[in-house]
């Protein structure tokens, strides 16, 4: 009975997490498209500058406590109350510091006073979110995530409507500021209203120390991750100007929607499978090869196609307003190929219980990123982003070596297995590149490019008897797979 209840909870958790992710992506996309058509690159740049500091503020407010509480087998009422009070006090203290530093941030980005007031309002979002960290944690701990998904969806709908209304009213960057505040307020409000938990007057330094001992490591890793996620936005806004930051923000946002989804769905989904055969080296390497080929079959054509159709896609969604973001978007989605494969390799290492080796991988990634920044920053934003691609490619090569040395899988095989899908994708791109010569309408051009690419890619894999494609199609059509290589 207990096992059946666990299975039921797991199924419900997966269902509501999927609903949450899909609805969030759709709502973010719809709101993002509308706002991108109404606001200027400089207005997006103003918000992008604020988000750099807000990301670090959120990290210090959470302090890794959320994951630490989930990791703790049986957190007490005192643990929950202690974390809540600590988070609220820290968030208010950081907000005061940021409120006082807003003029300095404005001068850093050369915003001429336009960033001070929006920053002071927008920073309130992480204070509001801090009040609901424990509520979210308790629901996650119970595997009862329905209200997390509902609150997120309701918040996105309401905040999106507010943002769009304010953008139409000519409020500029304030549209995104108030959109952020409304989202935080509604999510936190709904979680408090439905969680049926209220804190008691309990606070324990012993409890805080025990949780912090786990959370500190998580926070340190998260700090490095957030640092290198935001360092490019910081440099572009401070070293160049807010308009260029706005273009980069758009390119980065839309590329991450595709890359992030693939990274989670393709790479992370294989971790349970690989973990299940970690004690059988032969079977483990066989599963590695299959997951590697499947990732190449899905990721390589998707990212190369996105790069090829970037201009008609942006023209269809935004007109010509964001043309300066198109080459940045193209490079970032190509970089996404290396990011997805590196995530897959990380899961191979984790599946064998060698997660500590990923510390070396993170260190190498950070060193390469810094070197790329130093080498390219004098030459402009295009070269700065190109440096990202090169750094990610070099980190991918290191990840291949690290994974091979950990798993016993051949480095050469890891490099060779994606090559057929790269070659087929490049052949399928030929009509995609030629079609703009005969079609002018962005909608017609985009549709023709997608159909032509898909037809050639699927046909070529069929002629080469791709077993991965056979298994994908068999799964979709629910039939037995025949023999094939």
Secondary structure, DSSP 8 states (H G I E B T S, - for coil): -HHHHHHHHHHHHHHHHHHHHHHHHHHHHHHHHHHHHHS-HHHHHHHHHHHHHHHHHHHHHHTTHHHHHHHSTT--HHHHHHHHHHHHHHHHHHHHHHHHHHHHHHHHTT-TTHHHHHHHHHTHHHHHHHTTHHHHHHHHHTT--HHHHHHHHHHHHHHHHHHHHHHHTT-TTHHHHHHHHHHHHHHHHHHHHHS-----S---HHHHHHHHHHHHHHHHHHHHHHHHHHHHHHHIIIII-HHHHHHHHHHHHHHHHHHHHHIIIIIGGGHHHHHHTTT-HHHHHHHHHHHHHHHHHHHHHHHHHHHHTHHHHHHHHHTTTTHHHHHHHHHHHHHHHHHHHHHHHHHHHHHTT-GGGHHHHHHHHHHHHHHHHHHHGGG-HHHHHHHHHHHHHHHHHHHHHHHHHHH---HHHHHHHTHHHHHHHHHHHHHHHHGGGT---HHHHHHHHHHHHHHHHHHHHHHTT-HHHHHHHHHHHT-------
